[in-house]
Amino acid sequence: EKMHMSEICITYGQTEASPATTMSKTTDTLEQRVNTVGGPIFGVECKIVDPETNQEVPDDVDGEFVARGYNIMKGYYKMPEATAAAIDPEGWLHTGDLARRRSSDGYFKITGRIKDMIIRGGENIYPKEIEDFLYTYPKVKDVQVIGVPDEDYGEEIMACIVLQDGETATEKEIKDFCLARMAKHKCPKYVDFVEGFPMNAAGKILKYKMREQAVEKLKLHKADSIVTA
């Protein structure tokens, strides 16, 4: 209201979808417009599927957001293999984004990226869920959660934290905060206090670079050399 933008809505999509697939409405509640990306736009089908089986998952369960409709690209120019990887035989565009459809209103909520997902001992763990939780700790200014190699579990969780100006914290303090409020398997094994995160020219955080730095810092070279399925 202060910005005279009380009817602002959110839309979600990507270039391959020309570019929108969902959108909220001016009549939606503020909660719906802030916490979701709305519902499918006219003429577009959207659903959430298991990234491994490609089967649709129930509401309120995370999976890959896929879309199909008149707006989906025909393909990448002279890149048939990349096109086949992005669009399945039934015409569904696989976005690579993790999301869930809410049972309460049928709206979609983006929860992360598949390639950022951590697989710890067979459990799928979504970094964004842990990041969102750690942001509730008053001393935390910014945080990124990554998976680092582990000899026993395949991957372990590492939280890289930028503290608020003038604040100090310990690794135990952060771990205790997590253990008191989160499932144990989602709590970070490692906590690293940093001044910032590596980024590319466009300002995108490079999690793969953070992982490389963590392997060096924690001396996880042996675990990193293990080939997993």
C-alpha positions as CSV (number, residue, x, y, z in Angstrom):
1,E,0.0,0.0,0.0
2,K,2.9,2.4,0.7
3,M,4.2,1.8,-2.8
4,H,0.7,2.0,-4.3
5,M,1.0,-1.5,-5.6
6,S,-1.6,-3.3,-3.6
7,E,-2.8,-5.3,-6.7
8,I,0.7,-6.6,-7.7
9,C,0.7,-10.3,-8.6
10,I,3.4,-12.9,-9.2
11,T,4.0,-15.1,-12.2
12,Y,6.3,-18.1,-12.6
13,G,7.9,-19.6,-15.7
14,Q,11.0,-19.6,-17.8
15,T,12.1,-18.6,-21.3
16,E,11.2,-22.1,-22.6
17,A,7.6,-21.4,-21.6
18,S,7.3,-18.0,-23.4
19,P,7.7,-17.3,-20.4
20,A,4.8,-17.8,-18.0
21,T,3.1,-21.0,-16.7
22,T,1.4,-19.8,-13.5
23,M,0.1,-16.5,-12.1
24,S,-1.7,-15.3,-9.0
25,K,-4.7,-12.9,-9.2
26,T,-5.4,-9.5,-7.9
27,T,-8.3,-11.0,-5.9
28,D,-6.1,-13.5,-4.1
29,T,-5.1,-12.9,-0.5
30,L,-1.8,-11.4,0.4
31,E,-0.6,-14.8,1.7
32,Q,-1.4,-16.4,-1.6
33,R,0.4,-13.7,-3.6
34,V,3.5,-13.8,-1.4
35,N,3.9,-17.5,-0.6
36,T,2.8,-19.1,-3.9
37,V,3.2,-18.5,-7.7
38,G,-0.5,-18.9,-8.2
39,G,-2.3,-21.4,-10.5
40,P,-1.9,-22.3,-14.2
41,I,-2.6,-19.6,-16.7
42,F,-5.3,-20.1,-19.3
43,G,-4.5,-22.9,-21.7
44,V,-1.6,-24.3,-19.7
45,E,-1.5,-27.6,-17.7
46,C,0.8,-27.8,-14.7
47,K,1.6,-30.7,-12.4
48,I,4.2,-32.0,-9.9
49,V,6.0,-35.3,-10.7
50,D,8.5,-37.5,-9.1
51,P,11.9,-36.6,-10.7
52,E,12.9,-40.3,-10.9
53,T,9.6,-42.0,-11.9
54,N,7.9,-39.1,-13.7
55,Q,4.7,-40.1,-12.0
56,E,2.5,-37.4,-10.6
57,V,2.8,-36.9,-6.8
58,P,0.0,-36.1,-4.3
59,D,-0.7,-32.5,-3.2
60,D,1.6,-31.0,-0.6
61,V,4.5,-33.3,-1.7
62,D,7.6,-31.9,-3.3
63,G,8.5,-32.9,-6.8
64,E,9.5,-31.4,-10.2
65,F,7.3,-28.8,-11.7
66,V,6.3,-29.6,-15.3
67,A,4.1,-27.7,-17.7
68,R,2.4,-28.4,-21.1
69,G,0.5,-26.0,-23.4
70,Y,0.5,-23.8,-26.4
71,N,3.2,-21.6,-24.9
72,I,5.9,-24.3,-24.6
73,M,8.8,-23.9,-27.0
74,K,9.1,-26.3,-29.9
75,G,12.8,-26.9,-29.0
76,Y,16.2,-25.5,-28.7
77,Y,17.6,-24.4,-32.0
78,K,19.6,-27.2,-33.6
79,M,20.0,-29.0,-30.2
80,P,17.8,-32.1,-30.4
81,E,19.4,-33.8,-27.4
82,A,18.9,-30.8,-25.2
83,T,15.3,-30.6,-26.4
84,A,14.6,-34.2,-25.7
85,A,16.0,-33.8,-22.2
86,A,13.8,-30.8,-21.5
87,I,10.5,-31.9,-23.2
88,D,9.3,-35.5,-22.7
89,P,7.4,-37.4,-25.5
90,E,4.0,-36.3,-24.0
91,G,5.0,-32.6,-24.4
92,W,5.7,-31.8,-20.8
93,L,8.4,-29.2,-20.2
94,H,10.6,-30.3,-17.3
95,T,11.7,-27.2,-15.5
96,G,14.2,-28.6,-13.1
97,D,12.5,-26.7,-10.3
98,L,11.2,-28.4,-7.2
99,A,7.7,-27.4,-6.2
100,R,4.5,-28.5,-4.5
101,R,0.8,-28.0,-5.2
102,R,-1.1,-26.9,-2.1
103,S,-4.1,-28.9,-1.3
104,S,-5.8,-25.9,0.3
105,D,-6.2,-23.9,-2.9
106,G,-4.4,-25.8,-5.7
107,Y,-1.8,-23.1,-6.0
108,F,1.9,-23.9,-6.6
109,K,4.8,-23.1,-4.3
110,I,8.4,-23.3,-5.6
111,T,10.7,-24.9,-3.1
112,G,14.1,-25.3,-4.8
113,R,16.1,-26.7,-7.6
114,I,16.6,-30.4,-8.3
115,K,20.3,-30.1,-8.9
116,D,20.7,-28.5,-5.5
117,M,18.9,-31.4,-3.7
118,I,21.0,-33.3,-1.2
119,I,20.8,-37.1,-1.0
120,R,21.9,-38.2,2.4
121,G,21.8,-41.9,3.1
122,G,18.9,-42.2,0.5
123,E,16.9,-39.3,2.0
124,N,16.1,-36.4,-0.3
125,I,16.8,-33.2,1.5
126,Y,15.9,-29.8,0.1
127,P,18.4,-27.0,0.9
128,K,15.8,-24.2,0.7
129,E,13.8,-25.7,3.5
130,I,16.8,-25.6,5.8
131,E,17.8,-22.1,4.5
132,D,14.4,-20.7,5.2
133,F,14.5,-22.2,8.7
134,L,18.0,-20.8,9.5
135,Y,16.8,-17.3,8.4
136,T,14.5,-17.3,11.4
137,Y,17.6,-17.2,13.7
138,P,18.1,-13.6,14.6
139,K,21.9,-13.6,14.2
140,V,21.7,-15.0,10.6
141,K,21.9,-12.4,7.8
142,D,22.3,-14.7,4.9
143,V,22.7,-18.5,4.5
144,Q,23.3,-21.1,1.8
145,V,23.0,-24.8,2.4
146,I,25.0,-27.3,0.2
147,G,25.7,-31.0,0.1
148,V,29.3,-32.1,0.7
149,P,30.7,-35.6,0.1
150,D,30.6,-38.1,2.9
151,E,32.0,-41.6,3.0
152,D,29.1,-43.1,4.9
153,Y,26.0,-41.3,3.7
154,G,27.1,-40.2,0.2
155,E,26.4,-36.5,1.1
156,E,26.2,-34.5,4.3
157,I,24.7,-31.1,5.0
158,M,26.7,-27.9,5.3
159,A,25.4,-24.5,6.2
160,C,27.4,-21.5,5.1
161,I,26.3,-18.5,7.2
162,V,26.8,-14.8,7.0
163,L,26.1,-13.3,10.4
164,Q,24.4,-10.0,11.1
165,D,26.8,-7.1,11.5
166,G,28.4,-7.2,15.0
167,E,27.1,-10.6,15.8
168,T,29.1,-13.7,16.8
169,A,28.0,-17.3,16.9
170,T,29.4,-20.8,17.3
171,E,28.9,-24.0,15.3
172,K,27.4,-25.7,18.3
173,E,24.9,-22.8,18.8
174,I,23.6,-23.2,15.3
175,K,23.4,-26.9,15.5
176,D,21.6,-26.8,18.8
177,F,19.0,-24.4,17.3
178,C,18.4,-26.8,14.4
179,L,18.3,-30.0,16.5
180,A,15.7,-28.4,18.8
181,R,13.3,-27.7,16.0
182,M,14.1,-29.8,12.9
183,A,14.3,-33.5,12.1
184,K,17.8,-34.8,13.0
185,H,18.6,-35.9,9.4
186,K,18.0,-32.3,8.2
187,C,20.4,-30.7,10.6
188,P,23.7,-29.5,9.2
189,K,26.8,-31.6,10.1
190,Y,29.0,-28.7,9.2
191,V,28.6,-25.0,9.9
192,D,30.9,-22.4,8.2
193,F,30.8,-18.7,9.0
194,V,31.7,-16.7,5.9
195,E,31.7,-13.1,4.7
196,G,30.0,-13.9,1.4
197,F,29.3,-16.4,-1.3
198,P,31.0,-16.9,-4.7
199,M,28.9,-15.4,-7.5
200,N,29.0,-15.1,-11.3
201,A,28.8,-11.9,-13.3
202,A,25.0,-11.9,-13.1
203,G,25.0,-12.2,-9.3
204,K,23.9,-15.8,-9.1
205,I,25.4,-17.8,-6.2
206,L,27.7,-20.6,-7.4
207,K,26.9,-23.5,-5.2
208,Y,29.2,-25.9,-7.1
209,K,32.0,-23.5,-6.3
210,M,31.0,-23.5,-2.6
211,R,31.1,-27.3,-2.7
212,E,34.6,-27.3,-4.2
213,Q,35.8,-24.9,-1.5
214,A,34.2,-27.0,1.2
215,V,36.0,-30.2,0.0
216,E,39.3,-28.3,0.3
217,K,38.5,-26.7,3.6
218,L,37.2,-29.9,5.3
219,K,39.7,-32.2,3.5
220,L,36.9,-34.4,2.0
221,H,39.0,-35.5,-1.0
222,K,38.6,-39.2,-0.2
223,A,34.8,-39.0,0.1
224,D,34.7,-36.9,-3.0
225,S,36.5,-39.5,-5.0
226,I,33.9,-42.2,-4.3
227,V,31.6,-42.8,-7.3
228,T,27.9,-43.2,-6.4
229,A,25.0,-44.2,-8.6
